[in-house]
């Protein structure tokens, strides 16, 4: 009996250390993935390449996936290349921890240097970080400012479902924020893609990374990719 108790304790300890290691790896991804995209942004593209610009937060960085390219932005780039049989130049201007204000102040101005045109593919998921300490009036004002400036071909998602995650207590804020997003999107002629519904209906253990918040490889592939591809041409 003592052997089984000791063996069980070692198993629990090993699992705990593995979990802690996974969390540390997620933390280290923040800087590593940002450097990856910063470098990739500056790589010259072939003349016939499709320009794809990603705006947003840590999800656009691919945090939670085992590599930056396995987040939804990298997956979209691969799918666009297959769909059109052309190379795709990905410019990922997102930032971990990003809020609507960050897109307005840094990401949109940075996009101008890449000279986007009507054929440029653009995606954005933003607002999740705004809901942690939510100010609905400020959020509405900033979203209106954002949608005034976004090119009309931009594919915008609503905010994903928090009810399955460690931030489930913030789900009420997500609901409020999404109502604001839909109302302002309608005013500006945008149709949001339903990331919230997709992540609510298909939120499973294997769709989350170790922090129980960011998507895993499976989450990005099964939930985020198809939703955005529905909106992209």
C-alpha positions as CSV (number, residue, x, y, z in Angstrom):
1,X,0.0,0.0,0.0
2,X,2.8,2.4,0.9
3,X,4.4,1.7,-2.5
4,X,1.2,2.6,-4.4
5,X,0.7,5.8,-2.3
6,X,4.3,6.8,-3.0
7,X,4.0,6.0,-6.7
8,X,0.7,7.9,-6.9
9,X,2.4,10.9,-5.3
10,X,5.2,10.8,-7.8
11,X,2.8,10.7,-10.7
12,X,0.9,13.7,-9.3
13,X,4.2,15.6,-8.8
14,X,5.3,14.7,-12.4
15,X,2.0,16.0,-13.8
16,X,2.2,19.2,-11.7
17,X,5.8,19.8,-13.0
18,X,4.7,19.2,-16.6
19,X,1.8,21.6,-16.2
20,X,4.0,24.3,-14.7
21,X,6.5,23.8,-17.5
22,X,3.7,24.3,-20.0
23,X,2.7,27.6,-18.4
24,X,6.3,28.8,-18.4
25,X,6.5,27.9,-22.1
26,X,3.4,29.9,-22.8
27,X,4.9,32.9,-21.0
28,X,8.1,32.6,-23.0
29,X,6.0,32.5,-26.2
30,X,5.1,36.1,-25.8
31,X,8.5,37.5,-26.7
32,X,9.5,34.6,-29.0
33,X,6.4,34.8,-31.2
34,X,6.5,38.6,-31.4
35,X,10.1,38.4,-32.6
36,X,9.1,35.8,-35.2
37,X,6.4,38.0,-36.7
38,X,8.5,41.1,-36.5
39,X,11.1,39.4,-38.6
40,X,8.7,37.8,-41.0
41,X,7.0,41.1,-41.6
42,X,10.1,42.5,-43.1
43,X,10.8,39.6,-45.5
44,X,10.3,40.7,-49.1
45,X,7.3,39.1,-50.9
46,X,7.1,37.9,-54.5
47,X,5.5,40.3,-57.0
48,X,2.4,38.1,-57.3
49,X,1.9,37.5,-53.6
50,X,-1.4,38.2,-51.9
51,X,-0.9,40.6,-49.0
52,X,-2.6,39.5,-45.8
53,X,-2.5,41.8,-42.8
54,X,-3.5,40.6,-39.3
55,X,-4.5,43.0,-36.6
56,X,-5.3,42.0,-33.0
57,X,-4.1,40.6,-29.8
58,X,-2.3,37.5,-28.5
59,X,-4.6,35.1,-30.4
60,X,-3.3,36.7,-33.7
61,X,0.2,36.1,-32.4
62,X,-0.7,32.5,-32.1
63,X,-0.1,32.3,-28.3
64,X,-1.0,28.8,-27.1
65,X,-0.1,27.1,-30.4
66,X,3.1,25.1,-30.5
67,X,4.6,27.5,-33.1
68,X,3.5,30.9,-34.4
69,X,2.6,29.5,-37.8
70,X,0.1,27.1,-36.2
71,X,-2.0,30.0,-34.8
72,X,-5.0,31.2,-36.9
73,X,-3.0,33.8,-38.8
74,X,-0.4,31.3,-40.1
75,X,-3.2,28.8,-40.9
76,X,-5.1,31.5,-42.9
77,X,-2.0,32.3,-44.8
78,X,-1.6,28.6,-45.8
79,X,-5.3,28.4,-46.8
80,X,-5.2,31.5,-48.9
81,X,-2.2,30.2,-50.7
82,X,-4.0,26.9,-51.4
83,X,-7.2,28.6,-52.4
84,X,-5.6,31.0,-54.9
85,X,-2.5,29.0,-55.9
86,X,-0.4,32.1,-55.1
87,X,2.2,33.0,-52.5
88,X,0.9,34.9,-49.5
89,X,2.8,37.7,-47.7
90,X,1.7,37.8,-44.1
91,X,2.1,41.0,-42.2
92,X,1.1,40.4,-38.6
93,X,0.9,43.7,-36.7
94,X,-0.9,42.2,-33.6
95,X,0.4,42.5,-30.1
96,X,-0.1,40.3,-27.1
97,X,-2.3,42.1,-24.5
98,X,-3.6,44.4,-27.3
99,X,-6.8,46.3,-26.8
100,X,-8.8,48.4,-29.3
101,X,-6.7,51.5,-28.3
102,X,-3.5,49.6,-29.3
103,X,-4.9,48.9,-32.8
104,X,-5.8,52.6,-33.2
105,X,-2.6,54.0,-31.9
106,X,0.0,51.6,-33.3
107,X,-1.3,48.8,-35.6
108,X,-3.3,50.8,-38.0
109,X,-0.6,53.4,-38.5
110,X,1.9,50.6,-39.0
111,X,-0.3,49.0,-41.7
112,X,0.1,52.1,-43.9
113,X,3.7,51.4,-44.7
114,X,2.7,48.1,-46.4
115,X,0.4,50.1,-48.8
116,X,-2.7,47.9,-48.5
117,X,-5.2,48.2,-51.3
118,X,-8.7,46.8,-52.1
119,X,-7.2,43.3,-52.8
120,X,-5.4,43.1,-49.4
121,X,-6.9,40.6,-47.0
122,X,-7.2,41.9,-43.5
123,X,-8.5,40.2,-40.3
124,X,-9.0,41.5,-36.8
125,X,-10.2,40.0,-33.5
126,X,-9.9,42.6,-30.8
127,X,-11.7,43.5,-27.6
128,X,-11.1,40.4,-25.4
129,X,-8.6,42.2,-23.3
130,X,-10.8,45.3,-23.0
131,X,-13.4,43.1,-21.2
132,X,-11.2,42.2,-18.3
133,X,-11.7,45.7,-16.8
134,X,-14.6,46.8,-18.9
135,X,-15.7,50.4,-19.6
136,X,-18.6,50.1,-22.0
137,X,-18.7,53.8,-23.0
138,X,-15.0,53.9,-23.7
139,X,-15.2,50.7,-25.6
140,X,-18.1,51.9,-27.8
141,X,-16.3,55.1,-28.6
142,X,-13.0,53.3,-29.5
143,X,-14.8,50.7,-31.5
144,X,-16.6,53.4,-33.5
145,X,-13.3,55.1,-34.1
146,X,-11.8,51.8,-35.2
147,X,-14.5,50.9,-37.6
148,X,-14.3,54.3,-39.2
149,X,-10.7,53.6,-40.1
150,X,-10.7,49.9,-41.0
151,X,-10.8,49.2,-44.8
152,X,-14.2,47.9,-45.8
153,X,-12.9,44.4,-46.8
154,X,-11.6,43.8,-43.2
155,X,-13.0,40.6,-41.8
156,X,-13.9,41.3,-38.1
157,X,-14.8,38.7,-35.6
158,X,-16.8,39.1,-32.4
159,X,-15.1,38.3,-29.1
160,X,-14.8,34.5,-28.3
161,X,-16.7,32.8,-25.6
162,X,-15.2,33.0,-22.2
163,X,-17.5,30.6,-20.5
164,X,-15.3,27.6,-20.9
165,X,-12.1,29.4,-19.9
166,X,-10.5,30.5,-16.6
167,X,-12.0,34.0,-17.3
168,X,-15.6,32.6,-17.3
169,X,-16.4,35.3,-14.7
170,X,-15.9,37.9,-17.4
171,X,-18.4,36.3,-19.8
172,X,-21.1,38.9,-18.9
173,X,-18.7,41.7,-20.1
174,X,-18.1,39.7,-23.3
175,X,-21.8,39.7,-23.9
176,X,-22.0,43.4,-23.4
177,X,-19.0,44.1,-25.6
178,X,-20.3,41.9,-28.4
179,X,-23.6,43.7,-28.4
180,X,-21.7,47.0,-28.9
181,X,-19.5,45.4,-31.6
182,X,-22.6,44.2,-33.6
183,X,-24.4,47.5,-33.3
184,X,-21.5,49.6,-34.4
185,X,-20.5,47.2,-37.1
186,X,-24.0,47.5,-38.6
187,X,-23.7,51.3,-38.6
188,X,-20.4,51.0,-40.6
189,X,-21.6,48.3,-43.0
190,X,-19.5,45.4,-41.5
191,X,-20.7,41.9,-41.0
192,X,-19.0,40.2,-38.1
193,X,-17.9,36.6,-38.3
194,X,-19.3,34.5,-35.4
195,X,-16.2,33.4,-33.4
196,X,-18.2,33.7,-30.2
197,X,-20.8,31.1,-31.2
198,X,-18.1,28.8,-32.7
199,X,-16.0,28.8,-29.5
200,X,-19.1,28.4,-27.4
201,X,-20.4,25.3,-29.3
202,X,-17.0,23.7,-29.8
203,X,-15.1,24.6,-26.6
204,X,-13.4,21.4,-25.5
205,X,-10.5,20.4,-23.3
206,X,-8.3,19.9,-26.4
207,X,-9.1,23.3,-27.9
208,X,-7.3,25.2,-25.0
209,X,-3.7,25.7,-24.2
210,X,-2.3,25.0,-20.7
211,X,-3.4,28.4,-19.4
212,X,-7.0,27.4,-20.1
213,X,-7.6,30.7,-22.0
214,X,-5.6,30.8,-25.2
215,X,-6.4,28.3,-28.0
216,X,-4.3,25.2,-28.7
217,X,-3.3,24.0,-32.1
218,X,-6.7,22.3,-32.3
219,X,-8.6,25.3,-31.1
220,X,-7.0,27.6,-33.8
221,X,-7.5,24.9,-36.5
222,X,-11.1,23.9,-35.7
223,X,-12.6,27.1,-34.3
224,X,-10.7,30.2,-35.4
225,X,-9.6,29.2,-38.9
226,X,-13.0,28.2,-40.4
227,X,-14.7,31.2,-39.0
228,X,-12.3,33.7,-40.5
229,X,-12.1,31.8,-43.8
230,X,-15.8,32.1,-44.2
231,X,-15.3,35.9,-44.4
232,X,-12.2,35.9,-46.6
233,X,-12.3,35.7,-50.4
